[in-house]
Amino acid sequence: MPYFKRPAYFKKPDYRDWPEEQKLRWCDNQIQLIDAALEAEDYLTALHFCDVALERIAYWPRYSFYIKLLYIYKSRACRCLGRDAEAEVWYKNAMIEYHRDNRGE
């Protein structure tokens, strides 16, 4: 099987190189999208936006506030979809992040 080089538009961008202000702006926009999806009772879309945001923010240090908020939003969306066990896991993850920040880890 021949090897074909992938075009540049198929490559995943490296989010770690973004400037700080762009990261913050992206996080704020993502939170607004999730909030709007939850208000519109579109819980699957909210879960999708949470997953996308968590995947990207995982590469950025010092964004634990957004991670906690995303865990809480994801817990809320899961609870509204009737996934109570999954919602409990995400809420516990938010509490772990909260206590980690308070201990200064």
PANU-378095 format. One record per residue (C-alpha): residue in three letters; x, y, z. Coordinates in Angstrom, 1 decimal, decimal comma. Layout:
! PANU-378095
["Ala" [X Y Z]];
...
//
This chain:
! PANU-378095
["Met" [0,0 0,0 0,0]];
["Pro" [1,6 3,3 -1,0]];
["Tyr" [2,1 6,0 1,6]];
["Phe" [0,3 9,3 1,0]];
["Lys" [1,3 12,4 2,9]];
["Arg" [-1,7 14,0 4,6]];
["Pro" [-2,6 17,5 3,5]];
["Ala" [-2,1 20,2 6,1]];
["Tyr" [-5,8 20,7 6,6]];
["Phe" [-6,1 17,2 7,9]];
["Lys" [-3,5 17,7 10,6]];
["Lys" [-4,6 18,5 14,1]];
["Pro" [-3,5 22,0 15,1]];
["Asp" [-1,2 22,3 18,0]];
["Tyr" [-3,2 24,2 20,6]];
["Arg" [-0,3 24,5 23,0]];
["Asp" [1,3 27,2 20,9]];
["Trp" [-1,7 29,6 21,1]];
["Pro" [-1,1 32,9 22,8]];
["Glu" [-2,6 33,3 26,3]];
["Glu" [-5,3 35,7 25,3]];
["Gln" [-6,5 33,4 22,4]];
["Lys" [-6,7 30,5 24,9]];
["Leu" [-8,8 32,6 27,3]];
["Arg" [-11,0 33,9 24,5]];
["Trp" [-11,6 30,4 23,2]];
["Cys" [-12,4 29,1 26,7]];
["Asp" [-14,9 31,9 27,2]];
["Asn" [-16,6 31,3 23,9]];
["Gln" [-16,8 27,5 24,5]];
["Ile" [-18,4 28,1 27,9]];
["Gln" [-21,0 30,4 26,3]];
["Leu" [-21,8 27,8 23,7]];
["Ile" [-22,3 25,1 26,3]];
["Asp" [-24,4 27,5 28,4]];
["Ala" [-26,6 28,3 25,4]];
["Ala" [-27,0 24,6 24,6]];
["Leu" [-28,0 23,8 28,1]];
["Glu" [-30,5 26,7 28,2]];
["Ala" [-32,0 25,4 24,9]];
["Glu" [-32,2 21,9 26,5]];
["Asp" [-29,9 20,5 23,8]];
["Tyr" [-28,0 18,3 26,2]];
["Leu" [-26,2 16,1 23,6]];
["Thr" [-24,7 19,2 22,0]];
["Ala" [-23,6 20,5 25,4]];
["Leu" [-21,9 17,2 26,0]];
["His" [-20,2 17,4 22,7]];
["Phe" [-18,9 20,9 23,4]];
["Cys" [-17,7 19,8 26,8]];
["Asp" [-15,8 16,9 25,3]];
["Val" [-14,1 19,1 22,7]];
["Ala" [-13,2 21,7 25,3]];
["Leu" [-11,8 19,1 27,8]];
["Glu" [-9,7 17,5 25,1]];
["Arg" [-8,2 20,9 24,1]];
["Ile" [-7,8 22,3 27,6]];
["Ala" [-6,0 19,2 28,7]];
["Tyr" [-2,9 20,5 26,9]];
["Trp" [-3,0 23,8 28,7]];
["Pro" [-1,7 24,1 32,3]];
["Arg" [-3,3 26,6 34,7]];
["Tyr" [-6,8 26,3 33,4]];
["Ser" [-8,3 24,3 36,3]];
["Phe" [-11,1 26,9 36,7]];
["Tyr" [-12,4 26,0 33,2]];
["Ile" [-11,9 22,3 33,8]];
["Lys" [-14,0 22,5 37,0]];
["Leu" [-16,7 24,4 35,2]];
["Leu" [-16,7 22,0 32,3]];
["Tyr" [-17,0 19,0 34,7]];
["Ile" [-20,0 20,7 36,3]];
["Tyr" [-21,6 21,5 33,0]];
["Lys" [-21,0 17,9 31,8]];
["Ser" [-22,5 16,6 35,0]];
["Arg" [-25,6 18,8 34,5]];
["Ala" [-26,1 17,6 30,9]];
["Cys" [-25,7 14,0 31,9]];
["Arg" [-28,2 14,4 34,7]];
["Cys" [-30,7 16,0 32,3]];
["Leu" [-30,3 13,1 29,9]];
["Gly" [-31,0 10,6 32,7]];
["Arg" [-27,4 9,4 33,0]];
["Asp" [-27,2 9,8 36,8]];
["Ala" [-24,2 7,5 37,4]];
["Glu" [-22,1 9,3 34,8]];
["Ala" [-23,3 12,7 36,1]];
["Glu" [-22,1 11,7 39,6]];
["Val" [-18,7 10,8 38,3]];
["Trp" [-18,3 14,1 36,5]];
["Tyr" [-19,4 16,0 39,7]];
["Lys" [-16,9 14,1 41,8]];
["Asn" [-14,2 15,0 39,3]];
["Ala" [-15,1 18,7 39,7]];
["Met" [-14,9 18,3 43,5]];
["Ile" [-11,5 16,6 43,2]];
["Glu" [-10,3 19,6 41,1]];
["Tyr" [-11,7 22,0 43,6]];
["His" [-10,0 20,4 46,5]];
["Arg" [-6,7 20,1 44,5]];
["Asp" [-6,8 23,9 43,9]];
["Asn" [-7,5 24,6 47,6]];
["Arg" [-4,6 22,5 48,7]];
["Gly" [-2,3 24,2 46,2]];
["Glu" [-1,3 21,2 44,2]];
//
